[in-house]
Each structure stands twice: as structure tokens, then as C-alpha cells.
Amino acid sequence: MFANKAKSFKSLAALRSVNVGVASQNKLFSTLSTHTRSPYKHLYSAANTTAAFNGNRSSVAENEVQRRRSYSTILPSAEQPAIKKKKTLALLGTGWGSTTILKNLDTDKFDVVVVSPRNYFLFTPLLPSCTVGTTENRSIMEPIRHIVGRHGKNIRFYEAQCSDIDMAAKELVLERSVDKDNGDSAATHAVTSTTRINYDYLVVGVGGTYNTFGTPGVQEHALFLKEMGDASKIRRRLKDTIEKASFDSISEQERSRLLHMVVVGGGPTGVEFAGELHDLIEEDLSKWVPELAKQVKITLIEALPNVLPSFDKKLVTYTQQMFKKNGIQLMTSTAVKEVKESTLVVRDANTGLETEIPYGTIVWAAGIRAREFAHTLRSKVPEIQNNGRGLIIDDYLRVKGTPNIWALGDCTVSKNAPLAQVASQQGKWLAKALNSMAKDEQQLEDAYSRIERSVKPFVYSSNGSLAYIGGERAIAEIPMFNKSITAGGPLASLFWKSYCLWELFSVRSSMSVATDWIKRSIFGRHISVD
């Protein structure tokens, strides 16, 4: 069989000479018709018949051109039109905005690349409860691959930090740090690997981080509450502080200092953490170490005249009353000027007096700022991106001064507040806009123009505000019938819990959180850490 095929291809080569006689041509095609075992046999037979009928060289040459054209339609050729390649959409971050995009994006239209230093989505409304063991850490961590897998989406994921961008080349620089351990814990060190990826469209959803406002000593001595690692550090510090304060050898003054918990920041995060801390003391420490539980003191410091400035005034008053009843000291109109190893210096805005307060644990929950990559991108167009808080975007979430780059969430500067529900709505809107852009088959315009032509500008619609304040009580502000309905107390707490279970990204996470709450109510909290 292989010998016959070899003869066939040699015969094809012979056809390239136009000096071959008609008789020779007929002989060659006769050989092809006899020996060829190819699906293209009918081509050779047709050519043989034509050559014999015309009886001249010109007919053979013309037939050879037709044969080659037919052959090119069967086998691939460089001249054949290439299959249209999908555009690469790079998505930075796995927060509220980015994860909502993944859930709603048509990945059949894009080659999606996700880059984030964490490979999971974190349900931040329940993060304060993880600090005291009300909720377990893994219950509110949803792996990104699970989220996209359930929706049948194909993506590429890089667990790395995006450190730089070349907008002209449309290239991102990714860095990944890995702890290298050669068996000796003392010799463990971080190894950084770098890679580069290209993109056609870029969505920046890197989120925000804590903002120290340049206050001396905060970075060195305070704990933060923004990531799961922060919650674990607080949990460990609380455990260590309680164990250390239980020693008989320390003085009462030192014990009082150790058991003073200070929370800086009167926003939802600070208020919820103070409420969770109160529950830990009243429901668990009072049983484990009743004498120490009586000495624990919680102080919440806020630079503004009131806590929760974005909530209705009636809810603010209710929160302050409940804090007073629960023994949580409020210091409003008070700014932290410096944080030392065991004390902090505060200034009263009304009197101007400065006071030094001893503390055992300080948690900084005052304000956020955009993460480092947002400032790296800002530096590429400093004339336009001149706001130090983050990336300036327009009503279509486009990063001003950049081509084919959108941004959303806490890393941006816009007329909307840095809230989880804002980022979530932005993600849903942007996914819809990108899907509409991909359906534009003509694509004669640039991406910005196509989106502007296909969808309306983003408009945020508030779904209300919720906050847990401790003692199985919460506050709720819900827009309904063109007005705001406010509520506070146990029923609002039940509504808050129902909302959290509904908003979690999977049934598994909802069941895990519900199970944590049931276990806590029956057996108490679990604050042990490695």
C-alpha cells in the first residue's frame, strides 16, 4: 500500500512539467487511476479524462491548475482564512466586583484570565465574626474555581500579584512569592517568580486595603481587619492576651492594660467587631474565666461626631444607646495621633486635649485606600489620574486616560461609596456591557464606543444598609416605597442573618455558616488557633 502511495505522489510531481507529452500524461493518469488509494482519486481521474479529451498540452496545464485549486480546498493552506480568535480579557482581583463579573460574563466570547494573590472569594460582611470564633474561616471562603465551575465557565487563573503594566504593549507583569523550605524552618525564605501575560481588555478589581492616614506607629503596633489573615491574627492575639492576663505573677495595672481592647473606626466594620467582641465576653469568657471577663474593657474611637455616619440618625442613636448598655465606651470626635507599643495618644477635637491611653489590643478599622497596583496604573497617566485615593473612573467604569481598561470597587474614585453592594452591582453591569460589546459583529468602533452605544451608564441603586451591633441585635435601613424603613433589635438581627445566608455564593457556604451559628449557640465559641 505504501509503495502505491509513493508512486502516486511521484506521478503528481511529474505533472509540474509542461514539457511532458500528451501520451506521457495519459500514461501517468492511467497509473494514478490504477494505484491510488486516496480520497482524492476522483481528482486525478477527472484530470485524466480532460487531458485525453483535449489532446494537447494547454488543456493538461489548465486542468492541472483546476486540480491544484480543488486540492487546496481539501487540505489546509496558509492562504485559507484563519478562525477568528477570541479577545483576551484579564481580570485582576477576586473580590465582590470581579467575582460578580465571572458569574455573569459569557466566557464563550472571551479568553478570560484571572489574576489574584488569593484563589478564593471572601464574604466580608461576616469577617468580624471570624475574629472571635462565631463563624469559622473556611465557611466564608469560596474557591474561585468552584464558582466558575458551577456555571460551566472556562478560565485561566494565576495566583499572583500584578506588579506592573505596559499599556502600549498591553502586557501585565505578574509576581508570585513562594516560601522555600529546605527542611530547616530557620532557613525558610521567599522566592519570587515573574511572568508576563498579554491582554486585549483589562478589568481592575484589586480592591482596597487599610488606610493609616500616616499616623505614626499604626503599621507597627495595630492589627487590621480587611483580609482573612487579619481575622486570624486578631483571634490569636485575643487568645494570647487572655492567657497572659490569667497569670498571677503580673500586676493589676498590667492586667488591666492587657484586657483593654481598643477599636479605631466607627464604620460598619469597627462597630460589628466591637459587637462581636462584646458577645465573646458575655457568652463565653464569662464562663471560662469569669473574674477576667469582668475586667475586660472595650473602647471604640471615632474621629467624627457619631459612629455609622452613613446610617439614619435614629439608628445611630439606637446603636450608641446599646453600646452604652453593653459597657462599650464610645469616644467620638477623637482622633488618634500616635500608636505606641502599649499606649496610644488621642486628641479631643472639641477641647484639643491630648490623652495617652494604655491598651492590650488595638484593631485599626478606620478607612481604606486603593491597593498598590491601582497607584502603579495611576503613575502611567499622572496628568489625568491625579487623585491619591485611587483610580478615577467615569459613568461607564472606564479608567480615565487609558485604552480598554475598566475598574470597579474599592480601588476606584467615583460618586459612589466604597461598599460591597456597589462593587457587586458594578460587576453585574460591566459583565452585561462586555457581553453586549462581544455581540457586535461589525466591531468597527473601539471597545469604549461600542459599550457606550450598547448600554446605559452605570447607576447605583441602594438595597439598604445592615450592621450587627452585638447582643443578638442589629440595625437595618431598607429603601421601600420611595422611602427608607429603619429597624433595630432582635428582628433586625434575624433579617441580617437571613441576608448573609442568602448572599453567600453557594449553598455549601450557607450551610456551613448556619451550622457554625448552631454549634456556637449549643456548645459556645471556638477561639483556638495554631
C-alpha positions as CSV (number, residue, x, y, z in Angstrom):
1,M,0.0,0.0,0.0
2,F,2.8,2.4,0.9
3,A,4.6,1.7,-2.4
4,N,1.4,2.5,-4.3
5,K,1.1,5.8,-2.5
6,A,4.7,6.7,-3.2
7,K,4.0,6.1,-6.9
8,S,1.0,8.4,-6.7
9,F,3.0,11.3,-5.3
10,K,5.8,10.8,-7.7
11,S,3.2,11.0,-10.5
12,L,1.9,14.2,-9.1
13,A,5.3,15.7,-9.2
14,A,5.7,14.7,-12.8
15,L,2.6,16.8,-13.7
16,R,4.5,20.0,-12.9
17,S,6.5,19.8,-16.1
18,V,4.6,21.2,-19.0
19,N,7.0,19.6,-21.5
20,V,5.7,16.2,-20.9
21,G,3.8,14.8,-24.0
22,V,0.2,14.1,-24.1
23,A,0.8,10.4,-24.4
24,S,3.0,10.5,-21.3
25,Q,0.3,12.5,-19.4
26,N,-2.2,9.8,-20.3
27,K,0.1,7.1,-19.1
28,L,0.6,8.9,-15.8
29,F,-3.1,9.4,-15.1
30,S,-3.6,5.8,-16.0
31,T,-1.2,4.8,-13.3
32,L,-3.0,7.1,-10.8
33,S,-6.3,5.6,-11.5
34,T,-4.9,2.1,-11.0
35,H,-2.7,2.5,-7.9
36,T,-4.1,5.5,-6.0
37,R,-5.9,4.5,-2.8
38,S,-6.6,8.1,-1.7
39,P,-9.8,10.0,-1.2
40,Y,-8.6,12.4,-3.8
41,K,-8.7,9.8,-6.6
42,H,-11.6,11.4,-8.3
43,L,-9.5,14.5,-8.9
44,Y,-6.9,12.5,-10.8
45,S,-9.4,10.6,-12.8
46,A,-11.2,13.8,-13.8
47,A,-7.9,15.3,-14.9
48,N,-7.0,12.2,-16.9
49,T,-10.3,12.3,-18.8
50,T,-10.0,16.0,-19.6
51,A,-6.4,15.7,-20.9
52,A,-7.4,12.8,-23.1
53,F,-10.4,14.6,-24.5
54,N,-8.5,17.8,-25.4
55,G,-5.4,16.1,-26.6
56,N,-3.0,19.0,-26.2
57,R,-0.5,20.4,-23.6
58,S,-2.5,23.5,-22.9
59,S,-5.5,21.5,-21.8
60,V,-3.3,19.5,-19.4
61,A,-1.8,22.7,-17.9
62,E,-5.3,24.2,-17.4
63,N,-6.6,21.1,-15.9
64,E,-3.5,21.0,-13.5
65,V,-4.4,24.5,-12.3
66,Q,-8.0,23.3,-11.6
67,R,-6.7,20.2,-9.8
68,R,-4.5,22.3,-7.5
69,R,-7.4,24.6,-6.7
70,S,-9.6,21.6,-5.7
71,Y,-6.7,20.1,-3.7
72,S,-6.3,23.4,-1.8
73,T,-9.9,23.3,-0.7
74,I,-9.4,19.9,0.9
75,L,-6.0,20.4,2.7
76,P,-5.1,23.4,5.0
77,S,-3.2,26.2,3.5
78,A,-1.6,29.4,4.6
79,E,-3.9,31.2,2.2
80,Q,-7.0,29.9,4.0
81,P,-8.8,32.4,6.3
82,A,-7.9,31.8,9.9
83,I,-10.5,31.1,12.6
84,K,-11.4,34.3,14.5
85,K,-9.5,34.4,17.8
86,K,-11.3,35.4,21.0
87,K,-10.1,38.6,22.7
88,T,-8.3,38.1,26.0
89,L,-10.0,39.7,29.0
90,A,-7.7,40.0,32.0
91,L,-9.5,40.3,35.3
92,L,-7.5,41.5,38.4
93,G,-8.9,40.5,41.8
94,T,-11.3,38.1,43.3
95,G,-13.5,40.5,45.4
96,W,-17.1,41.4,45.1
97,G,-16.9,43.2,41.7
98,S,-14.5,40.7,40.0
99,T,-16.4,37.6,41.2
100,T,-19.7,39.0,40.1
101,I,-18.3,39.6,36.6
102,L,-17.2,36.0,36.5
103,K,-20.6,34.8,37.4
104,N,-22.3,36.9,34.7
105,L,-19.7,37.0,31.9
106,D,-20.2,35.0,28.7
107,T,-16.8,33.2,28.6
108,D,-17.6,31.8,25.2
109,K,-16.9,35.3,23.8
110,F,-13.7,35.9,25.7
111,D,-10.5,34.2,26.7
112,V,-10.7,35.0,30.4
113,V,-7.6,35.3,32.6
114,V,-8.0,35.9,36.3
115,V,-5.1,37.2,38.4
116,S,-5.2,37.5,42.2
117,P,-2.9,36.7,45.2
118,R,-5.8,34.8,46.7
119,N,-7.7,32.0,45.0
120,Y,-11.0,32.5,46.8
121,F,-13.8,35.0,47.3
122,L,-14.2,36.3,50.8
123,F,-17.6,37.1,52.2
124,T,-16.5,40.3,54.1
125,P,-19.8,41.0,56.0
126,L,-19.0,38.0,58.3
127,L,-15.3,38.7,58.6
128,P,-15.7,40.3,62.1
129,S,-17.4,37.2,63.4
130,C,-14.4,35.1,62.4
131,T,-12.2,37.0,64.8
132,V,-14.0,35.6,67.9
133,G,-15.0,32.2,66.6
134,T,-18.7,32.9,65.9
135,T,-18.0,31.8,62.3
136,E,-15.2,29.6,61.1
137,N,-12.8,31.0,58.5
138,R,-13.4,28.4,55.7
139,S,-17.2,28.9,55.9
140,I,-17.0,32.3,54.2
141,M,-14.2,31.5,51.8
142,E,-15.4,30.3,48.4
143,P,-12.8,29.0,45.9
144,I,-12.9,30.8,42.6
145,R,-12.6,27.6,40.6
146,H,-15.7,26.3,42.4
147,I,-17.6,29.5,41.5
148,V,-16.8,29.4,37.8
149,G,-17.0,25.6,37.6
150,R,-20.6,25.6,38.8
151,H,-21.5,28.0,36.0
152,G,-19.7,25.9,33.3
153,K,-17.1,28.6,32.6
154,N,-13.6,28.1,31.4
155,I,-10.9,30.5,32.7
156,R,-7.2,30.6,33.3
157,F,-6.2,31.5,36.9
158,Y,-2.9,32.9,38.1
159,E,-2.4,33.1,41.9
160,A,0.0,36.0,41.7
161,Q,0.3,39.8,42.3
162,C,0.1,42.1,39.3
163,S,3.1,44.5,39.8
164,D,3.3,46.5,36.6
165,I,1.6,47.2,33.3
166,D,2.7,48.2,29.8
167,M,-0.3,49.8,28.2
168,A,1.4,50.3,24.8
169,A,2.2,46.6,24.5
170,K,-0.9,45.5,26.5
171,E,1.2,43.4,28.8
172,L,0.9,42.7,32.6
173,V,3.8,41.7,34.9
174,L,2.9,39.1,37.4
175,E,4.9,38.2,40.5
176,R,4.4,35.2,42.8
177,S,6.2,34.7,46.1
178,V,6.6,31.2,47.4
179,D,8.2,30.3,50.7
180,K,11.1,27.9,50.1
181,D,11.8,25.5,52.9
182,N,14.8,23.2,52.8
183,G,13.8,21.3,55.9
184,D,15.1,23.9,58.3
185,S,12.5,26.4,59.5
186,A,15.2,29.0,60.2
187,A,16.3,28.8,56.6
188,T,12.9,29.4,55.1
189,H,12.9,32.3,52.6
190,A,10.6,33.7,49.9
191,V,11.3,33.1,46.3
192,T,9.7,35.4,43.8
193,S,9.0,34.3,40.2
194,T,7.9,36.7,37.5
195,T,5.9,36.1,34.3
196,R,4.2,38.3,31.7
197,I,0.8,37.9,30.1
198,N,-0.9,39.9,27.3
199,Y,-4.4,41.2,27.3
200,D,-6.9,42.9,24.9
201,Y,-9.2,44.2,27.6
202,L,-8.4,44.8,31.3
203,V,-10.7,45.0,34.3
204,V,-9.1,46.2,37.5
205,G,-10.9,45.0,40.7
206,V,-8.0,44.7,43.1
207,G,-10.0,46.3,45.9
208,G,-8.7,48.3,48.8
209,T,-6.6,47.9,51.9
210,Y,-6.4,49.6,55.3
211,N,-5.5,53.3,55.5
212,T,-3.3,54.5,58.3
213,F,-3.6,58.2,57.3
214,G,0.1,58.5,58.1
215,T,-0.5,58.0,61.8
216,P,2.8,57.1,63.5
217,G,3.0,53.6,64.9
218,V,-0.1,52.2,63.4
219,Q,1.7,50.0,60.9
220,E,4.0,48.6,63.6
221,H,1.6,48.0,66.5
222,A,-2.0,47.8,65.3
223,L,-4.0,44.9,63.9
224,F,-6.2,45.3,60.9
225,L,-9.5,43.8,59.7
226,K,-9.5,43.5,55.9
227,E,-8.5,40.0,54.9
228,M,-8.9,36.5,56.4
229,G,-5.3,36.6,57.6
230,D,-6.1,39.7,59.6
231,A,-9.0,37.9,61.3
232,S,-6.7,35.0,62.3
233,K,-4.2,37.4,63.8
234,I,-6.8,39.1,65.9
235,R,-8.1,35.7,67.0
236,R,-4.6,34.7,68.0
237,R,-4.0,37.9,69.8
238,L,-7.2,37.7,71.8
239,K,-6.3,34.1,72.9
240,D,-2.8,35.1,73.9
241,T,-3.9,38.2,75.8
242,I,-6.5,36.2,77.8
243,E,-4.0,33.5,78.7
244,K,-1.3,36.0,79.6
245,A,-3.7,38.0,81.8
246,S,-4.6,34.9,83.7
247,F,-1.1,34.6,85.3
248,D,-1.0,35.6,89.0
249,S,2.5,37.0,88.7
250,I,1.5,40.1,86.7
251,S,0.4,43.3,88.4
252,E,-3.2,44.5,88.4
253,Q,-2.2,47.5,86.3
254,E,-0.6,45.3,83.7
255,R,-3.6,43.0,83.7
256,S,-5.9,46.0,83.2
257,R,-3.8,47.1,80.3
258,L,-3.9,43.7,78.7
259,L,-7.6,43.4,78.9
260,H,-8.3,46.8,77.3
261,M,-9.4,46.2,73.7
262,V,-9.4,49.4,71.5
263,V,-11.2,49.6,68.2
264,V,-10.4,52.6,65.9
265,G,-13.0,53.4,63.4
266,G,-16.8,53.8,63.8
267,G,-17.9,52.5,60.5
268,P,-19.7,49.2,60.0
269,T,-16.6,47.1,60.3
270,G,-15.5,48.7,63.6
271,V,-19.0,48.6,65.1
272,E,-19.6,45.0,64.1
273,F,-16.2,43.9,65.5
274,A,-17.0,45.7,68.8
275,G,-20.3,43.9,68.9
276,E,-18.8,40.5,68.3
277,L,-16.1,41.2,70.9
278,H,-18.9,42.0,73.5
279,D,-20.6,38.7,72.7
280,L,-17.4,36.7,73.2
281,I,-17.0,38.3,76.6
282,E,-20.6,37.9,77.8
283,E,-21.4,34.5,76.3
284,D,-18.0,32.6,76.6
285,L,-15.3,34.4,78.7
286,S,-17.8,34.8,81.5
287,K,-18.0,31.0,81.7
288,W,-14.3,30.2,81.0
289,V,-12.6,33.0,83.1
290,P,-15.4,34.9,85.0
291,E,-13.0,37.0,87.0
292,L,-11.1,38.2,83.9
293,A,-14.3,38.7,81.9
294,K,-15.4,41.3,84.4
295,Q,-12.2,43.3,83.8
296,V,-12.3,43.3,80.0
297,K,-12.9,46.8,78.6
298,I,-13.9,47.7,75.1
299,T,-13.3,51.3,73.7
300,L,-14.4,52.4,70.2
301,I,-12.7,55.6,68.9
302,E,-14.2,57.6,66.0
303,A,-12.9,60.9,64.7
304,L,-16.4,62.1,63.6
305,P,-19.1,63.2,66.0
306,N,-21.1,60.0,65.5
307,V,-20.5,56.3,64.6
308,L,-22.0,54.9,61.4
309,P,-22.3,58.3,59.6
310,S,-23.9,56.7,56.5
311,F,-26.9,55.4,58.6
312,D,-30.1,57.1,59.6
313,K,-29.8,59.2,62.7
314,K,-32.3,57.1,64.6
315,L,-30.3,54.0,64.0
316,V,-27.1,55.8,65.1
317,T,-28.8,56.9,68.4
318,Y,-30.0,53.3,68.9
319,T,-26.5,51.9,68.4
320,Q,-25.0,54.4,70.8
321,Q,-27.6,53.5,73.4
322,M,-27.0,49.8,73.1
323,F,-23.2,50.3,73.3
324,K,-23.6,52.2,76.5
325,K,-25.9,49.5,77.9
326,N,-23.4,46.8,76.9
327,G,-20.5,48.6,78.5
328,I,-18.7,49.6,75.3
329,Q,-17.1,53.0,75.7
330,L,-17.6,55.4,72.8
331,M,-15.0,58.2,72.2
332,T,-16.4,60.3,69.3
333,S,-14.8,63.5,67.9
334,T,-11.5,61.9,68.9
335,A,-8.5,61.4,66.6
336,V,-5.6,59.0,67.1
337,K,-2.4,60.9,66.9
338,E,0.1,58.2,67.6
339,V,0.2,54.5,68.5
340,K,3.0,53.2,70.8
341,E,3.8,49.7,71.8
342,S,1.5,49.7,74.8
343,T,-0.3,53.1,74.7
344,L,-1.9,55.3,72.1
345,V,-2.2,59.1,72.1
346,V,-5.6,60.6,71.2
347,R,-6.8,64.2,70.8
348,D,-10.3,65.5,71.6
349,A,-11.5,67.6,68.7
350,N,-13.7,69.8,70.9
351,T,-11.1,70.6,73.6
352,G,-7.9,70.0,71.8
353,L,-6.6,68.0,74.8
354,E,-4.3,65.0,74.2
355,T,-4.6,61.9,76.3
356,E,-2.4,58.8,76.5
357,I,-4.4,55.5,76.9
358,P,-2.9,52.1,77.7
359,Y,-4.2,49.2,75.7
360,G,-3.6,45.4,75.2
361,T,-5.0,45.0,71.7
362,I,-5.7,47.7,69.1
363,V,-7.7,47.0,65.9
364,W,-7.5,49.6,63.2
365,A,-10.7,49.7,61.1
366,A,-10.6,53.4,60.1
367,G,-10.8,53.9,56.3
368,I,-9.5,52.2,53.2
369,R,-7.3,53.1,50.3
370,A,-6.7,51.5,46.9
371,R,-4.1,48.7,46.6
372,E,-0.7,49.2,45.2
373,F,-1.4,48.2,41.6
374,A,-4.1,51.0,41.3
375,H,-1.4,53.5,42.1
376,T,1.0,51.9,39.7
377,L,-1.6,52.3,36.9
378,R,-2.2,55.9,38.1
379,S,1.5,56.7,37.6
380,K,1.2,55.8,33.9
381,V,-1.1,58.8,33.3
382,P,-0.4,61.2,36.2
383,E,-1.9,64.2,34.4
384,I,-5.3,62.6,34.4
385,Q,-5.1,60.2,37.3
386,N,-4.3,62.8,39.9
387,N,-6.4,61.5,42.9
388,G,-4.3,59.8,45.5
389,R,-7.2,57.7,46.8
390,G,-7.5,55.5,43.7
391,L,-8.4,55.3,40.0
392,I,-10.7,57.9,38.6
393,I,-13.5,56.3,36.5
394,D,-16.4,57.7,34.6
395,D,-20.0,56.5,34.5
396,Y,-19.1,53.6,32.2
397,L,-16.4,52.4,34.7
398,R,-13.7,53.4,32.2
399,V,-10.4,54.3,33.7
400,K,-9.8,57.9,32.5
401,G,-6.8,58.4,30.3
402,T,-6.3,54.7,29.5
403,P,-7.4,52.5,26.5
404,N,-9.6,49.4,27.0
405,I,-9.2,49.4,30.8
406,W,-12.2,49.4,33.3
407,A,-12.1,49.5,37.1
408,L,-14.6,48.9,39.9
409,G,-14.9,48.5,43.6
410,D,-12.7,50.0,46.4
411,C,-9.8,50.8,44.2
412,T,-11.7,53.5,42.3
413,V,-12.7,57.1,42.9
414,S,-16.3,57.9,41.9
415,K,-19.5,59.4,43.2
416,N,-20.4,56.0,44.9
417,A,-19.3,54.9,48.3
418,P,-16.8,52.0,48.7
419,L,-19.4,49.4,49.6
420,A,-19.7,45.7,48.8
421,Q,-23.1,46.1,47.1
422,V,-21.7,48.9,45.0
423,A,-18.9,46.7,43.7
424,S,-21.3,43.8,43.1
425,Q,-23.7,46.0,41.1
426,Q,-20.8,47.4,39.1
427,G,-19.6,43.9,38.3
428,K,-23.0,42.8,37.1
429,W,-23.3,46.0,34.9
430,L,-19.8,45.6,33.4
431,A,-20.4,41.9,32.6
432,K,-23.6,42.9,30.7
433,A,-21.7,45.6,28.9
434,L,-18.9,43.3,27.9
435,N,-21.3,40.7,26.7
436,S,-23.1,43.3,24.6
437,M,-19.9,44.5,23.1
438,A,-18.8,41.0,22.1
439,K,-22.1,40.5,20.3
440,D,-21.3,43.5,18.0
441,E,-20.2,41.5,14.9
442,Q,-19.2,44.6,12.9
443,Q,-16.8,45.9,15.6
444,L,-15.9,48.9,13.5
445,E,-15.6,51.1,16.6
446,D,-13.3,50.9,19.6
447,A,-14.4,49.0,22.7
448,Y,-15.3,52.1,24.6
449,S,-17.6,53.4,21.9
450,R,-19.3,50.0,21.3
451,I,-20.1,49.8,25.0
452,E,-21.3,53.4,25.2
453,R,-23.6,52.6,22.2
454,S,-25.0,49.3,23.6
455,V,-25.7,50.1,27.3
456,K,-26.7,52.9,29.5
457,P,-24.3,54.4,32.1
458,F,-23.9,52.6,35.4
459,V,-26.3,53.9,38.1
460,Y,-26.1,52.5,41.7
461,S,-29.4,51.6,43.4
462,S,-29.1,51.1,47.1
463,N,-30.5,47.9,48.5
464,G,-30.3,49.2,52.1
465,S,-27.8,49.0,54.9
466,L,-27.3,46.4,57.7
467,A,-25.0,46.2,60.6
468,Y,-24.7,43.8,63.6
469,I,-24.2,45.6,66.9
470,G,-23.9,42.8,69.4
471,G,-26.2,41.2,71.9
472,E,-28.2,39.5,69.1
473,R,-29.2,42.9,67.8
474,A,-28.7,44.6,64.5
475,I,-29.8,47.7,62.7
476,A,-31.4,47.8,59.2
477,E,-32.2,50.6,56.8
478,I,-34.2,49.4,53.8
479,P,-35.5,51.5,50.9
480,M,-39.1,50.7,50.2
481,F,-42.0,52.6,48.5
482,N,-39.8,55.6,47.8
483,K,-38.8,56.0,51.5
484,S,-36.4,54.4,54.0
485,I,-37.7,52.0,56.6
486,T,-35.5,51.7,59.6
487,A,-35.4,49.0,62.3
488,G,-33.2,47.9,65.2
489,G,-33.3,45.0,67.6
490,P,-33.6,41.2,67.5
491,L,-35.8,41.1,64.4
492,A,-33.3,43.2,62.6
493,S,-30.6,40.7,63.7
494,L,-32.7,37.9,62.2
495,F,-33.1,39.8,59.0
496,W,-29.3,40.4,58.9
497,K,-28.6,36.7,59.3
498,S,-31.1,35.8,56.6
499,Y,-29.4,38.3,54.3
500,C,-26.0,36.9,54.9
501,L,-27.2,33.3,54.2
502,W,-28.9,34.5,51.0
503,E,-25.9,36.5,49.7
504,L,-23.3,33.7,50.2
505,F,-22.1,32.4,46.9
506,S,-23.0,28.8,47.3
507,V,-25.4,26.5,49.2
508,R,-22.4,24.8,50.8
509,S,-21.2,28.1,52.3
510,S,-24.7,29.0,53.5
511,M,-25.0,25.6,55.2
512,S,-21.5,25.9,56.7
513,V,-22.3,29.3,58.2
514,A,-25.7,28.2,59.5
515,T,-24.0,25.2,61.1
516,D,-21.4,27.4,62.7
517,W,-24.2,29.5,64.3
518,I,-26.0,26.4,65.6
519,K,-22.8,25.0,67.1
520,R,-22.0,28.3,68.7
521,S,-25.4,28.5,70.3
522,I,-25.2,25.0,71.7
523,F,-21.5,24.5,72.5
524,G,-20.1,28.0,72.6
525,R,-17.3,29.6,70.5
526,H,-14.1,28.0,69.5
527,I,-11.2,30.5,69.5
528,S,-8.3,28.0,69.5
529,V,-5.7,28.8,66.8
530,D,-2.5,27.1,65.6
